[in-house]
Structures are given as structure tokens and as C-alpha cells.
Amino acid sequence: MTVYIDPPTWPGHGRMWSHLVSDASLGELHLFAERLGCPRRAFERDHYDVPAERYADAVALGAVEVDSRELVSRLTAAGLRRRKRG
């Protein structure tokens, strides 16, 4: 069971963001995000949006740094990927 984070390269609301995901369960992800201090409103379908200034904190807590492609691959392999409906 591992939590992954991609680099803060996603712009939004005047800042840059990372995505935080689990390869095991959403429960694990929610617990990690709570320890990190992420508000529940930062959860979107299958990941948490984490502002750039919290990236190092997430890594210090044990999140594994991966690129965005690897993050999506691990999320999909775990069966936790939830795409936007369009």
C-alpha cells in the first residue's frame, strides 16, 4: 500500500497543484490526506489536489514521488481510477 504524488505542474486558482492517490484504497488515501491536513473538499473522485507549497510535506509523510503518467498508471492498475463524466 502506497500513496503517490505527482509534481505540482497543474495550474488552477492562481497556484500550482499536485495530485495525491493511493494504490490500495480510497480509505488509505483519506487517512493520509487527513494526516497531511488536506481538507475533504480537496478530494475529487479518485485523488486529492495538493497545493505546491504542501508537496514537500506530503513526501516527508511518505508519499512517493512519481510523474503524472506513472501516477495515473498506478491508480488505474489499482482499479481506483474514476474519470470525469462528460
Contacts in CASP RR format, 6 or more apart in sequence:
PFRMAT RR
TARGET T0000
AUTHOR 0000-0000-0000
METHOD contacts of the structure
MODEL  1
MTVYIDPPTWPGHGRMWSHLVSDASLGELHLFAERLGCPRRAFERDHYDV
PAERYADAVALGAVEVDSRELVSRLTAAGLRRRKRG
1 22 0 8 1.000
1 23 0 8 1.000
1 24 0 8 1.000
1 25 0 8 1.000
1 28 0 8 1.000
2 22 0 8 1.000
2 23 0 8 1.000
2 24 0 8 1.000
2 64 0 8 1.000
2 74 0 8 1.000
3 20 0 8 1.000
3 21 0 8 1.000
3 22 0 8 1.000
3 23 0 8 1.000
3 28 0 8 1.000
3 29 0 8 1.000
3 32 0 8 1.000
3 58 0 8 1.000
3 62 0 8 1.000
3 63 0 8 1.000
3 64 0 8 1.000
4 20 0 8 1.000
4 21 0 8 1.000
4 22 0 8 1.000
4 23 0 8 1.000
4 63 0 8 1.000
4 64 0 8 1.000
4 65 0 8 1.000
4 66 0 8 1.000
4 70 0 8 1.000
4 71 0 8 1.000
4 74 0 8 1.000
4 75 0 8 1.000
5 18 0 8 1.000
5 19 0 8 1.000
5 20 0 8 1.000
5 21 0 8 1.000
5 50 0 8 1.000
5 55 0 8 1.000
5 58 0 8 1.000
5 59 0 8 1.000
5 63 0 8 1.000
5 64 0 8 1.000
5 65 0 8 1.000
5 66 0 8 1.000
5 71 0 8 1.000
6 18 0 8 1.000
6 19 0 8 1.000
6 65 0 8 1.000
6 66 0 8 1.000
6 67 0 8 1.000
6 68 0 8 1.000
6 70 0 8 1.000
6 71 0 8 1.000
7 18 0 8 1.000
7 55 0 8 1.000
7 65 0 8 1.000
7 67 0 8 1.000
7 68 0 8 1.000
8 16 0 8 1.000
8 17 0 8 1.000
8 18 0 8 1.000
8 50 0 8 1.000
8 51 0 8 1.000
8 52 0 8 1.000
8 55 0 8 1.000
9 16 0 8 1.000
9 18 0 8 1.000
9 68 0 8 1.000
10 16 0 8 1.000
10 17 0 8 1.000
10 18 0 8 1.000
10 19 0 8 1.000
10 49 0 8 1.000
11 17 0 8 1.000
15 51 0 8 1.000
15 52 0 8 1.000
15 53 0 8 1.000
16 51 0 8 1.000
16 52 0 8 1.000
17 49 0 8 1.000
17 50 0 8 1.000
17 51 0 8 1.000
17 52 0 8 1.000
18 49 0 8 1.000
18 50 0 8 1.000
18 51 0 8 1.000
18 52 0 8 1.000
18 55 0 8 1.000
18 58 0 8 1.000
19 47 0 8 1.000
19 48 0 8 1.000
19 49 0 8 1.000
19 50 0 8 1.000
19 68 0 8 1.000
19 71 0 8 1.000
20 29 0 8 1.000
20 32 0 8 1.000
20 33 0 8 1.000
20 36 0 8 1.000
20 38 0 8 1.000
20 47 0 8 1.000
20 48 0 8 1.000
20 49 0 8 1.000
20 50 0 8 1.000
20 58 0 8 1.000
20 63 0 8 1.000
21 29 0 8 1.000
21 46 0 8 1.000
21 47 0 8 1.000
21 48 0 8 1.000
21 71 0 8 1.000
21 74 0 8 1.000
21 75 0 8 1.000
21 80 0 8 1.000
22 28 0 8 1.000
22 29 0 8 1.000
22 32 0 8 1.000
22 78 0 8 1.000
22 80 0 8 1.000
23 74 0 8 1.000
23 75 0 8 1.000
23 77 0 8 1.000
23 78 0 8 1.000
23 80 0 8 1.000
24 78 0 8 1.000
25 80 0 8 1.000
26 46 0 8 1.000
26 80 0 8 1.000
29 47 0 8 1.000
29 48 0 8 1.000
30 40 0 8 1.000
30 43 0 8 1.000
32 61 0 8 1.000
32 63 0 8 1.000
33 40 0 8 1.000
33 42 0 8 1.000
33 43 0 8 1.000
33 48 0 8 1.000
35 61 0 8 1.000
36 50 0 8 1.000
36 54 0 8 1.000
36 57 0 8 1.000
36 58 0 8 1.000
36 61 0 8 1.000
38 48 0 8 1.000
38 50 0 8 1.000
38 54 0 8 1.000
42 48 0 8 1.000
42 49 0 8 1.000
42 50 0 8 1.000
45 82 0 8 1.000
45 83 0 8 1.000
45 84 0 8 1.000
46 75 0 8 1.000
46 80 0 8 1.000
46 81 0 8 1.000
46 82 0 8 1.000
47 75 0 8 1.000
50 58 0 8 1.000
59 65 0 8 1.000
66 74 0 8 1.000
72 81 0 8 1.000
75 81 0 8 1.000
END
